[in-house]
Amino acid sequence: MADEPRPVPVWRDVDAKLFHETIVPLGRPAVLKGLVSAWPAVQAGLASPAELARYLGKFADDRPVPTISVGPDAAGRFFYRPDMRAFNFERRPQSLRGLLDDLIAGLGRNDGSARAAQSAPVATSLPGFEQHNRSTLLDSTVAPRIWIGDRAVVAAHFDLFENIACVVGGRRRFTLFPPEQVRNLYVGPIELTPAGVPISVVDFDRPDLERYPRFAEAMDAAEVAELEPGDAIYIPYLWWHHVRALEGFNVLVNYWWNRTAAGVPPPMAALMLALISLRDLPPAYRDAWHGLFEHWVFQAHGEPMAHLPPEVRGGLAATTPGLRQLAATSLMRMFGGGASGRQGRG
């Protein structure tokens, strides 16, 4: 395991053209230094945590937002209980104003407990905030979300989106891994996840390399960024990221989007279907299907049907809404009782 992970590359003076034409095509994480430093919210936070809380409080009302909290024995880590059948945190609704008051009142506390509002839509939780603190890289269809908390630790996970995360107040450390490091991150249950996507079960503070030896390989591939107020980070689609809030009052605004065409079914559904239909086949059968997927789905060797005229490529041609509907209908028929152990002829 490397002594120090590689730093995420830093880009300065990033505008929309540089971001979309140069940074995004690289497919790598990028620190966007000072991207939102001119935001009034960032300037308030530079004055003091209390000033940032007052600034946010101008937009907040008494509507509740989902919050989560853990006790001192969790060391700030939102995770599973020891038996991994439930989570170690509690969920409850709380007004944003109430949460801000609690966080400011507890600024001197550093006992290992943590609380946070995570992924609250800005439009409904802080109406008016976005008009004064706007993204310069994305259009208005990409809605911002806000994360407010203390010294919380979020386990390594991936998003089903591309992500720009902007530090408004406090500091955050991001540790990132490319998608192929999944085998070295020791992922927890897929059907029981804190926020809909699987997480790594490795404790990054005290990694048990006897139990999780390949985690050393993951850290050799890791990239790390420590962000100050006004900085942002671009996290590409499906990149794993572990996030640690480093101060007693932290605020982050993020933007999720993807470049998938409208109407495309979620790939996670295809993964789950593959798990129940392919994983338990005899190894020789799995190997055979692996070849078909590489050829037709992942197009490892280019367009698989290039040798045929477009009008006869059928279901293996470019995906259309009609083909998606046909596939969905076929799946419903198969799982509605139409599928049996006998397939094909014989």
C-alpha positions in Angstrom: 0.0 0.0 0.0 1.4 3.4 -1.0 2.5 5.7 1.8 0.5 8.6 0.3 -2.2 8.3 -2.3 -1.8 10.4 -5.5 -3.4 13.9 -5.3 -6.4 14.6 -7.6 -5.2 16.9 -10.4 -6.1 20.6 -9.8 -7.6 22.8 -12.4 -7.9 26.6 -12.0 -10.1 29.2 -13.7 -12.4 26.5 -15.0 -15.3 27.7 -17.2 -18.0 25.7 -19.0 -16.0 25.3 -22.2 -12.9 24.0 -20.4 -15.0 21.7 -18.2 -17.1 20.0 -20.9 -14.5 19.9 -23.7 -11.4 19.0 -21.8 -12.0 17.9 -18.2 -15.0 15.6 -18.6 -13.6 13.7 -21.6 -10.6 12.7 -19.6 -12.9 10.6 -17.4 -10.8 11.3 -14.3 -11.6 13.2 -11.0 -10.6 16.9 -11.0 -10.3 19.5 -8.3 -11.9 22.7 -9.6 -10.0 25.2 -7.5 -12.0 28.2 -6.3 -14.9 27.4 -8.6 -17.6 28.8 -6.2 -15.4 31.1 -4.1 -17.5 34.1 -5.2 -20.7 32.7 -3.8 -22.2 34.8 -1.0 -22.7 31.6 1.0 -18.9 30.8 0.8 -18.0 34.3 1.8 -20.3 34.0 4.8 -18.7 30.8 5.8 -15.2 32.4 5.6 -16.4 34.9 8.2 -17.4 32.2 10.6 -19.6 29.0 10.9 -22.2 31.0 12.7 -22.3 33.6 9.9 -22.8 30.8 7.4 -25.6 29.3 9.5 -27.3 32.7 9.7 -27.0 33.1 5.9 -28.6 29.7 5.3 -31.2 30.4 7.9 -32.5 33.4 5.8 -33.7 30.9 3.2 -34.8 28.0 5.5 -38.2 27.6 6.9 -39.8 25.1 9.3 -40.3 22.3 6.8 -38.6 19.1 7.9 -35.7 17.6 6.0 -34.4 14.0 6.5 -31.5 13.9 8.9 -29.3 11.1 10.2 -27.3 10.8 13.4 -24.9 8.4 15.1 -23.6 8.2 18.6 -20.1 8.7 20.0 -19.1 5.0 19.5 -19.5 5.3 15.7 -16.5 7.8 15.4 -18.6 9.8 13.0 -19.0 6.9 10.5 -22.4 6.3 9.0 -22.3 2.5 8.6 -23.8 -0.9 9.5 -24.4 -2.3 12.9 -22.0 -5.2 13.8 -24.3 -7.9 12.5 -24.8 -5.9 9.2 -28.5 -6.5 9.3 -29.3 -2.8 10.0 -27.6 0.6 10.1 -25.8 2.2 13.0 -27.6 5.6 12.4 -31.0 6.9 13.1 -33.2 8.7 10.6 -35.6 11.4 11.6 -37.1 14.6 10.1 -35.9 17.9 11.5 -36.3 21.5 10.3 -33.2 22.9 8.7 -33.3 25.8 11.0 -33.3 23.4 14.0 -30.4 21.4 12.5 -28.3 24.6 11.9 -28.9 25.7 15.5 -27.9 22.3 16.9 -24.7 22.2 14.8 -23.6 25.7 15.8 -24.4 24.9 19.5 -22.3 21.7 19.3 -19.3 23.2 17.5 -17.0 22.5 20.5 -18.0 18.9 20.7 -15.8 16.3 19.1 -16.9 13.1 20.9 -17.3 10.9 17.8 -21.0 11.5 17.3 -22.2 13.0 14.0 -25.4 14.3 12.4 -26.2 15.5 9.0 -28.9 16.5 6.5 -27.9 14.7 3.3 -28.9 15.4 -0.3 -31.7 17.9 0.5 -33.1 19.5 -2.6 -32.1 23.2 -2.5 -35.3 24.3 -4.3 -37.5 23.1 -1.5 -35.2 23.2 1.6 -33.6 26.6 0.9 -35.9 28.4 -1.6 -34.1 31.4 -3.1 -30.6 30.2 -2.3 -29.9 29.1 -5.8 -30.7 32.5 -7.3 -27.7 33.9 -5.3 -25.4 31.0 -5.5 -25.4 29.7 -9.1 -23.5 27.0 -11.0 -21.4 28.4 -13.8 -20.7 25.0 -15.4 -24.2 23.4 -15.7 -27.5 24.5 -17.0 -30.5 25.2 -14.9 -32.0 21.7 -15.5 -29.4 20.2 -13.1 -30.9 20.8 -9.7 -28.5 21.4 -6.7 -28.7 19.5 -3.5 -27.3 20.5 -0.1 -25.4 18.5 2.6 -25.0 20.0 6.1 -23.4 18.4 9.0 -20.5 18.1 11.4 -17.6 15.6 11.4 -19.4 12.9 9.5 -17.7 10.1 7.5 -19.4 8.6 4.5 -18.3 5.1 3.4 -16.8 4.6 -0.1 -19.6 4.3 -2.6 -20.3 5.2 -6.2 -23.0 7.4 -7.8 -25.1 6.5 -10.8 -24.5 10.0 -12.0 -21.6 12.4 -12.7 -21.1 14.8 -9.9 -19.8 18.2 -9.1 -19.5 18.7 -5.3 -18.8 22.3 -4.1 -17.5 23.0 -0.6 -19.4 26.0 0.8 -18.2 25.8 4.4 -15.7 23.7 6.4 -13.3 21.3 4.7 -13.7 17.8 3.2 -11.4 15.1 2.2 -12.3 12.9 -0.8 -10.6 9.5 -1.4 -11.5 8.2 -4.9 -11.1 4.9 -6.8 -11.8 4.0 -10.4 -14.7 1.7 -11.0 -12.6 -1.4 -11.6 -11.3 -1.3 -8.0 -14.7 -2.8 -6.9 -13.0 -6.2 -6.2 -10.5 -4.6 -3.8 -13.0 -2.5 -1.9 -15.0 -5.4 -0.3 -18.5 -4.2 -1.0 -21.3 -4.8 1.5 -24.8 -6.1 0.9 -26.3 -4.9 -2.4 -29.9 -5.2 -1.1 -29.3 -3.3 2.1 -27.6 0.0 1.4 -27.6 3.4 3.2 -28.6 5.3 0.1 -29.4 2.9 -2.7 -25.9 2.0 -3.9 -23.5 -0.5 -2.3 -20.7 0.7 0.0 -17.3 -0.6 1.0 -17.2 -2.2 4.4 -13.5 -1.4 5.0 -12.8 1.1 7.8 -10.5 3.6 6.2 -9.1 4.7 9.5 -8.2 1.2 10.7 -8.2 -1.1 7.6 -8.0 -4.7 8.6 -5.6 -6.0 5.9 -5.7 -9.5 7.3 -9.5 -9.6 6.6 -9.4 -7.3 3.5 -5.9 -7.8 2.0 -6.7 -6.5 -1.4 -7.6 -3.1 0.1 -3.9 -2.3 -0.2 -4.2 -2.6 -3.9 -7.2 -0.2 -3.9 -5.2 2.4 -2.0 -2.4 2.0 -4.5 -4.9 3.2 -7.1 -6.5 5.8 -4.9 -6.5 9.6 -5.5 -7.1 12.1 -2.7 -8.3 15.7 -2.6 -8.7 18.0 0.4 -11.1 20.8 -0.4 -11.3 24.3 1.1 -14.3 26.5 1.1 -15.0 27.6 -2.5 -13.3 24.5 -4.1 -15.2 21.9 -6.0 -14.5 18.4 -7.2 -15.7 16.6 -10.3 -16.4 12.9 -9.7 -16.9 10.9 -12.9 -19.7 8.4 -13.3 -19.3 5.3 -11.1 -16.1 6.4 -9.5 -16.0 5.3 -5.9 -15.5 8.0 -3.3 -15.1 8.1 0.5 -15.9 11.4 2.0 -14.8 12.8 5.4 -16.0 16.2 6.8 -13.0 17.7 8.7 -14.6 20.4 10.8 -17.4 20.9 13.2 -19.7 22.6 10.7 -19.6 21.6 7.0 -21.8 22.6 4.1 -21.6 21.2 0.6 -23.7 21.7 -2.5 -23.6 19.1 -5.2 -25.0 18.6 -8.7 -25.8 15.2 -10.2 -26.4 14.6 -13.8 -25.7 12.0 -16.5 -25.5 11.8 -20.3 -27.9 8.9 -20.7 -30.6 9.3 -23.3 -34.1 9.8 -21.9 -36.0 6.6 -21.4 -33.0 4.3 -21.0 -33.6 1.8 -18.2 -31.2 2.0 -15.2 -28.1 -0.1 -15.7 -28.3 -1.2 -12.0 -31.5 -3.1 -13.0 -29.5 -5.0 -15.6 -26.8 -5.8 -13.1 -29.4 -7.2 -10.6 -31.0 -9.2 -13.4 -27.6 -10.6 -14.5 -26.9 -11.6 -10.9 -30.0 -13.8 -10.7 -29.8 -15.1 -14.3 -26.1 -15.6 -15.0 -24.1 -15.8 -11.8 -25.2 -19.3 -10.8 -24.8 -20.9 -14.3 -22.1 -23.6 -14.7 -18.7 -21.9 -15.3 -18.6 -22.9 -18.9 -22.0 -21.4 -19.6 -20.9 -18.1 -17.8 -17.8 -18.0 -20.0 -19.9 -18.4 -23.1 -22.2 -15.6 -22.0 -19.2 -13.4 -21.1 -18.2 -13.5 -24.8 -21.6 -12.6 -26.0 -21.9 -9.6 -23.6 -18.4 -8.4 -24.6 -19.4 -8.6 -28.3 -22.9 -7.3 -28.3 -23.3 -5.2 -25.2 -19.9 -3.7 -24.5 -18.8 -3.8 -28.2 -15.2 -4.7 -27.2 -14.3 -5.0 -30.9 -16.4 -2.2 -32.4 -19.9 -2.2 -33.9 -20.9 -5.8 -33.8 -23.4 -5.6 -36.6 -21.4 -3.5 -39.0 -21.4 -6.3 -41.6 -25.2 -6.2 -42.0 -27.3 -3.6 -43.8 -28.9 -1.3 -41.2 -32.5 -2.3 -42.2 -31.9 -6.0 -41.1 -30.0 -5.5 -37.9 -33.2 -5.7 -35.8 -32.8 -5.9 -32.1 -29.0 -5.6 -32.3 -29.2 -2.2 -34.0 -29.1 1.1 -32.2 -31.5 1.1 -29.3 -34.8 2.8 -29.8 -37.8 3.5 -27.6 -39.7 0.7 -29.4 -36.9 -1.8 -28.7 -36.8 -0.8 -25.0 -40.5 -1.4 -24.8 -40.1 -4.7 -26.5 -37.4 -5.7 -24.1 -39.4 -4.6 -21.1 -42.4 -6.6 -22.3 -40.3 -9.7 -22.8 -38.9 -9.4 -19.3 -42.3 -9.0 -17.7 -43.5 -12.1 -19.7 -40.5 -14.1 -18.5 -40.8 -13.2 -14.9 -44.6 -13.3 -14.9 -44.5 -17.1 -15.3 -43.7 -17.5 -18.9 -40.1 -18.6 -18.3 -39.3 -22.2 -17.5 -36.3 -24.3 -17.3 -36.6 -25.3 -21.0 -35.2 -22.8 -23.4 -34.6 -23.1 -27.1 -35.2 -26.3 -29.0 -34.5 -29.9 -28.2 
